[in-house]
């Protein structure tokens, strides 16, 4: 990460809003791809109960 990118990420941290928790990674990937196709920035990650899908605000 460059110094400028690092500084900007400190000044403007990413805020996420939860969308859904899904049981499999394939479903989480599919929902993330759908959200990206709609123009949103989506992320997914593993949780104890499955995979959480979130959008960046």
C-alpha positions, -999 to +999 in steps of 0.1 A: +000+000+000+014+034-010+018+061+016-010+082+000-034+052-001-025+044+035-031+080+046-064+082+028-076+049+043-068+064+078-087+096+070-117+079+054-122+044+068-145+020+049-178+016+066-199-015+058-235-023+061-245-060+065-267-075+038-270-112+045-254-142+062-253-173+039-244-209+046-219-214+017-191-195+001-206-200-034-238-183-024-219-154-008-199-150-040-230-151-061-248-124-040-216-103-040-214-105-078-250-095-081-245-065-058-214-055-079-234-058-111-259-033-095-230-008-090-224-014-053-191-023-037-196-056-019-174-078+003-179-112+020-161-129+048-163-160+069-182-159+102-189-187+128-224-192+113-215-190+076-205-162+053-215-126+058-221-103+027-217-066+033-217-035+011-193-006+015-211+027+024 
